[in-house]
Amino acid sequence: MTTTLDRGSPGTWDDDLAGLADVRRKARAAREAVRALEGADQETLDGYVRAMARAGTKAAEELARLAVDETGYGVYEHKIYKNRYNTGFVARWMLERRAVGVLWTDEAARVTAIGSPMGVIAGIIPVTNPTSTALFKSLAAVKSGNAVVHAPHPRAARCTARAAEVMAEAAAAAGAPEGLISCLDSPTLAATAELMSREEIALVLATGGPGMVRAAYSSGKPTIAVGAGNVPAYVGASVADPAEAAEMIITSKAFDNGTACVAEQSVVVADAVADDFLRAFAERGAHWMDAAQQQALTTVLFDERGALRPASVGQSARRLAELAGFTVPDATRVLAAELDTVSPGVPLSREILGPVLSVYRARDPKAGLARCREILALGGEGHTVAVHAADPDELAPFAALPAGRIVVNTPALFGGMGYSTEVDPSFQLGTGTWSGSICSDNVTPLHLINIKRVAHEVRPWRSVYDSVEV
């Protein structure tokens, strides 16, 4: 899941030298671990994963507290859920599937698919979800027979290192080789760049801001990276319950103070149900900002260059209002701005990593579809769209939008990450070539393997010379 934050300033010369030495040491140890693991079957790897999942679940509260205290982002209780989602729900899904050895056999075609580990993975970890992402990438790497070296954001170095330590200790106690899971001690820009380009690295698995994603794809290594998520939610004329749609959208965006890029950023509501929806929206914790409050909040959220201010990310709605100089009721969960324009010149129409929602009215489903397309074009292409409607004819056109996930009648956060829908559960959501990513799937251990095909002859090879009409 992405952020728009940079990775901080480079350290001193001594810091950079120490960081580069740490990268070399960790990358070499990881390669040795992969060699020691060579030939391990799925049952052995699953034993490590089970031990890691149990340890991660046990440490979920500790890691959540460390993440909030170190970064200042999000909600402690919600970060516990994110940690446990990965070590519980996602880990169970992984354990039900095979990633190495024989994956499937087509007896009629005489083809057998065999999963083969890639090697050492560089896991780039974001500041917004530092422990949950490290847990996920550790589990996915080991499930698929790989080693992983995590590169945390400098502002989340300690909590990410602790999450990696929990995973590494549990794996080693279950019999895994030392060095299988590690984390950089000095995560400077130079150290992260060095890690991604090291000869030991087989794949870069990057979650971070646009700058880090570009750097990952420029590393010269195969890379799976994710893009930004300006996610629209359409509330259609046929929505079964406007109040429930309002509750889903607000809950999703307010969760962990909006630090998940898969959560809704904008709401597009059809005029036919707008009055009912907007009334329910306010009743369930949305504070409607007037023009002056919107302008004040914009100054709090964005700097003069138009970039998100790091200090404003992951704060509660009440805290953002306080920083902007106005007060809101105690029950406020999100700050809402009714807009009529989607544009780079209207910052509140962009992705915001906080509990802020822009709201647009649409005269009919066709206008609603067009507005959602505009929103995606402003930094959200490839990610996710939520649609709340009961009429298949109203729903169907939204499948044509350039998004990797179109989730229906469910919160974008919980549906997009694969909990309330049957898309693959994951904590890294690909955004496809729409946003410059190679992958549009929810990333799983099956993306971290090479697949070999053992294929027997099924037709005489000499028949290739026969004349074949097309």
Residue pairs with C-beta under 8 A, 6 or more apart in sequence:
1 126
1 128
1 129
1 133
1 207
1 226
1 229
1 260
1 261
1 262
1 427
1 428
1 429
2 126
2 207
2 208
2 209
2 210
2 213
2 226
2 227
2 228
2 229
2 261
3 126
3 127
3 128
3 208
3 209
3 259
3 261
3 313
3 353
4 209
4 210
4 228
4 307
4 308
4 351
4 353
5 126
5 127
5 128
5 153
5 208
5 209
5 308
5 310
5 313
6 209
6 211
6 212
7 153
7 154
7 187
7 189
7 192
7 208
7 209
7 211
7 212
8 153
8 154
8 155
8 188
8 189
9 189
10 16
10 188
10 189
10 190
11 19
11 186
11 188
11 190
15 186
15 188
16 188
16 190
16 191
18 185
18 186
19 184
19 185
19 186
19 187
19 188
19 190
19 191
19 194
20 190
20 191
20 194
22 184
22 185
22 186
22 191
23 149
23 184
23 191
23 194
23 195
23 198
24 194
24 198
26 149
26 179
26 182
26 183
26 184
26 195
27 120
27 149
27 195
27 198
27 200
27 201
28 200
29 178
29 179
29 182
30 120
30 147
30 148
30 149
30 179
30 180
30 182
30 200
31 119
31 120
31 147
31 200
32 177
32 179
33 147
33 176
33 177
33 178
33 179
33 180
34 117
34 119
34 120
34 145
34 146
34 147
34 180
36 177
37 117
37 145
37 147
37 176
37 177
37 180
40 100
40 145
41 100
41 101
42 98
42 99
42 100
42 101
44 175
45 99
45 100
45 142
45 143
45 144
45 145
46 95
46 143
47 174
47 175
48 142
48 170
48 171
48 174
48 175
48 176
48 180
49 91
49 94
49 95
49 139
49 142
49 143
50 91
50 95
50 174
51 170
51 171
51 173
51 174
52 87
52 91
52 138
52 139
52 142
52 166
52 167
52 170
52 171
52 174
53 87
53 88
53 91
53 92
53 139
54 87
54 170
55 166
55 167
55 169
55 170
56 63
56 83
56 86
56 87
56 91
56 135
56 139
56 163
56 166
56 167
56 170
57 83
57 84
57 87
57 88
59 83
59 162
59 163
59 166
60 80
60 83
60 84
60 87
61 80
62 162
63 79
63 83
63 131
63 135
63 159
63 162
63 163
63 166
64 76
64 77
64 79
64 80
64 82
64 83
64 131
65 76
66 131
66 158
66 159
66 162
67 73
67 74
67 79
67 130
67 131
67 156
67 159
68 74
68 75
68 76
68 79
69 159
70 130
70 155
70 156
70 157
70 158
70 159
71 127
71 128
71 130
71 155
71 156
71 159
71 314
72 311
72 314
73 127
73 128
73 257
73 259
73 313
73 314
73 315
74 128
74 256
74 257
74 259
74 314
75 255
75 256
75 257
75 316
78 255
78 256
78 257
79 129
79 131
79 132
79 256
82 129
82 131
82 132
82 256
82 427
83 131
83 132
83 135
85 132
85 417
85 419
85 425
85 427
86 132
86 135
86 136
86 139
86 427
87 135
87 139
89 419
89 425
90 136
90 139
90 418
90 425
90 426
90 427
91 139
93 418
93 424
93 425
94 139
94 140
94 143
94 444
94 445
95 143
97 445
97 446
98 115
99 115
99 143
99 144
99 145
99 445
99 446
99 448
99 449
100 115
100 116
100 117
100 144
100 145
100 449
101 114
101 115
102 112
102 113
102 114
103 113
103 114
103 115
103 451
104 112
104 113
105 111
105 112
105 113
106 112
109 455
109 458
110 455
110 456
110 457
110 458
111 453
111 454
111 455
111 456
112 453
112 454
112 455
113 451
113 452
113 453
114 451
114 452
114 453
114 454
115 144
115 145
115 446
115 449
115 450
115 451
115 452
116 145
116 449
116 450
116 451
116 452
117 144
117 145
117 146
117 448
117 449
117 450
118 144
118 146
118 202
118 203
118 448
118 449
118 450
119 146
119 147
119 200
119 201
119 202
119 203
120 146
120 147
120 148
120 149
120 200
120 201
120 202
121 137
121 141
121 146
121 147
121 148
121 149
121 201
121 202
121 203
121 204
121 205
121 448
122 148
122 149
122 151
122 195
122 196
122 198
122 201
122 203
122 204
122 205
122 206
122 221
123 133
123 134
123 137
123 138
123 141
123 148
123 149
123 150
123 151
123 205
124 150
124 151
124 192
124 196
124 204
124 205
124 206
124 207
124 208
124 212
124 216
124 225
125 133
125 134
125 137
125 150
125 151
125 152
125 153
125 156
125 160
125 207
125 208
126 133
126 153
126 156
126 207
126 208
126 209
127 153
127 155
127 156
128 259
128 260
128 313
128 314
128 353
129 207
129 256
129 259
129 260
129 427
130 152
130 153
130 156
130 159
130 160
130 163
131 159
131 160
131 162
131 163
132 427
133 207
133 427
133 428
134 150
134 152
134 160
134 163
134 164
134 167
134 183
135 163
135 166
135 167
135 427
136 426
136 427
136 428
137 148
137 150
137 205
137 427
137 428
138 148
138 150
138 163
138 164
138 167
138 168
138 181
139 167
140 443
140 444
140 445
140 448
141 147
141 148
141 181
141 445
141 448
142 148
142 167
142 171
142 176
142 180
142 181
143 445
144 445
144 446
144 448
144 449
145 449
146 202
146 203
146 448
147 179
147 180
147 181
148 180
148 181
148 182
148 205
149 182
149 183
149 184
149 195
149 201
150 160
150 161
150 164
150 181
150 182
150 183
150 184
151 183
151 184
151 187
151 191
151 192
151 195
151 196
152 160
152 161
152 183
152 184
152 187
153 160
153 187
153 208
154 187
154 188
155 310
157 184
157 185
157 187
160 183
161 183
161 185
163 183
164 181
164 182
164 183
165 183
167 181
168 180
168 181
168 182
171 180
171 181
172 178
172 180
184 191
184 192
184 195
192 212
192 215
193 215
193 219
195 201
196 204
196 215
196 216
196 219
196 221
197 219
197 220
197 221
201 221
202 221
202 222
203 221
203 222
203 223
203 224
203 448
204 216
204 219
204 221
204 222
204 223
204 224
204 225
205 223
205 224
205 225
205 428
205 443
205 448
206 212
206 213
206 216
206 223
206 224
206 225
206 226
207 225
207 226
207 428
208 216
208 225
210 227
210 228
212 225
213 225
213 226
213 227
213 436
213 437
216 223
216 225
217 223
217 225
217 436
223 438
224 428
224 430
224 437
224 438
224 439
224 443
224 447
225 437
225 438
226 261
226 428
226 429
226 430
226 431
226 437
227 381
227 382
227 383
227 431
227 434
227 435
227 436
227 437
228 261
228 351
228 379
228 380
228 383
228 431
228 435
229 261
229 262
229 263
229 265
229 351
229 380
229 383
229 384
229 429
229 431
230 265
230 266
230 350
230 351
230 375
230 376
230 378
230 379
230 380
230 383
231 261
231 262
231 263
231 264
231 265
231 266
231 351
231 375
231 380
231 383
231 384
231 385
231 386
231 412
231 416
232 264
232 265
232 266
232 267
232 268
232 371
232 372
232 375
232 376
232 380
232 385
232 386
233 249
233 264
233 266
233 267
233 268
233 385
233 386
233 387
233 388
233 412
234 268
234 269
234 270
234 362
234 368
234 369
234 372
234 385
234 386
234 387
234 388
234 389
234 398
235 242
235 245
235 249
235 267
235 268
235 269
235 270
235 273
235 277
235 388
235 389
236 270
236 273
236 365
236 368
236 387
236 388
236 389
236 390
236 391
236 394
236 395
237 270
237 271
237 272
237 273
237 364
237 365
237 389
237 391
237 394
238 389
238 390
238 391
238 394
239 245
239 270
239 273
239 277
239 388
239 389
239 390
240 390
240 409
242 273
242 276
242 277
242 280
243 276
243 277
243 280
243 283
243 284
245 277
245 280
245 388
245 409
246 277
246 280
246 281
246 283
246 284
246 286
247 280
247 284
248 388
248 410
248 411
249 264
249 267
249 281
249 357
249 386
249 411
249 412
250 281
250 284
250 285
250 286
250 333
250 334
250 357
251 333
251 411
252 263
252 264
252 386
252 411
252 412
252 413
252 414
253 263
253 264
253 265
253 334
253 355
253 356
253 357
253 413
254 285
254 317
254 333
254 334
254 355
255 263
255 413
256 314
257 314
257 315
257 316
257 354
257 355
258 314
258 352
258 353
258 354
258 355
258 356
259 313
259 314
259 353
259 354
260 413
260 417
261 351
261 353
261 383
261 429
262 383
262 384
262 405
262 412
262 413
262 416
262 417
262 429
263 411
263 412
263 413
264 357
264 386
264 411
264 412
264 413
265 350
265 351
265 352
265 357
265 358
265 375
265 380
266 342
266 349
266 357
266 358
266 359
266 360
266 375
267 281
267 357
267 358
267 359
267 360
268 359
268 360
268 361
268 362
268 368
268 371
268 372
268 375
269 277
269 278
269 359
269 360
269 361
269 362
269 368
270 361
270 362
270 363
270 364
270 365
270 368
271 361
271 362
271 363
271 364
274 361
278 359
281 336
281 359
282 288
284 333
285 331
285 332
285 333
285 334
286 332
286 333
286 334
286 335
286 336
286 357
287 317
287 321
287 328
287 329
287 332
287 334
287 335
287 336
288 336
288 337
288 338
289 297
289 326
289 335
289 336
289 337
293 321
293 324
293 326
294 337
294 348
296 324
296 325
296 326
297 320
297 321
297 324
297 335
297 337
297 348
297 356
298 347
298 348
299 324
300 309
300 312
300 320
300 323
300 324
301 308
301 309
301 312
301 320
301 347
301 348
301 352
301 354
301 356
302 308
302 309
302 347
303 309
306 344
306 347
308 352
308 353
312 320
312 323
312 354
313 353
313 354
314 353
314 354
315 323
315 354
316 355
317 328
317 332
317 333
317 334
317 335
317 354
317 355
317 356
318 328
318 330
318 332
320 335
320 354
320 355
320 356
321 327
321 328
321 332
321 335
328 335
333 355
334 355
334 356
334 357
335 355
335 356
335 357
336 356
336 357
336 358
336 359
337 348
337 356
337 357
337 358
337 359
338 358
338 359
338 360
338 361
339 346
339 348
339 349
339 358
339 359
339 360
340 360
341 349
342 349
342 360
342 371
342 374
342 375
342 377
342 378
343 349
343 378
344 350
344 378
348 356
348 358
349 358
349 375
349 378
350 378
350 379
351 379
351 380
360 371
362 368
362 371
365 389
365 394
365 397
366 397
369 397
369 398
369 401
372 385
372 398
372 401
373 401
373 402
376 383
376 385
376 401
376 402
376 403
380 403
381 402
381 403
381 431
381 434
381 435
382 402
382 403
382 404
382 430
382 431
382 432
382 433
382 434
382 435
382 437
382 440
383 403
383 404
383 405
383 416
383 429
383 431
383 435
384 403
384 404
384 405
384 406
384 407
384 412
384 416
384 429
385 398
385 401
385 403
385 405
385 406
385 407
385 412
386 406
386 407
386 408
386 410
386 411
386 412
386 415
387 395
387 398
387 406
387 407
387 408
387 409
388 408
388 409
389 395
389 408
389 409
390 409
395 408
398 406
399 406
402 432
402 434
403 434
404 429
404 430
404 431
404 432
404 434
404 440
404 441
405 415
405 416
405 423
405 429
405 442
407 415
407 416
407 420
407 421
407 423
408 415
410 420
410 421
411 420
414 420
414 421
415 421
415 423
416 423
416 429
416 442
417 425
417 426
417 427
417 429
417 442
418 424
418 425
418 426
418 442
419 425
423 442
424 441
424 442
424 444
425 442
426 442
426 443
426 444
428 442
428 443
429 442
429 443
430 437
430 438
430 439
430 440
430 441
430 442
430 443
431 437
431 440
432 439
432 440
433 440
434 440
439 447
441 447
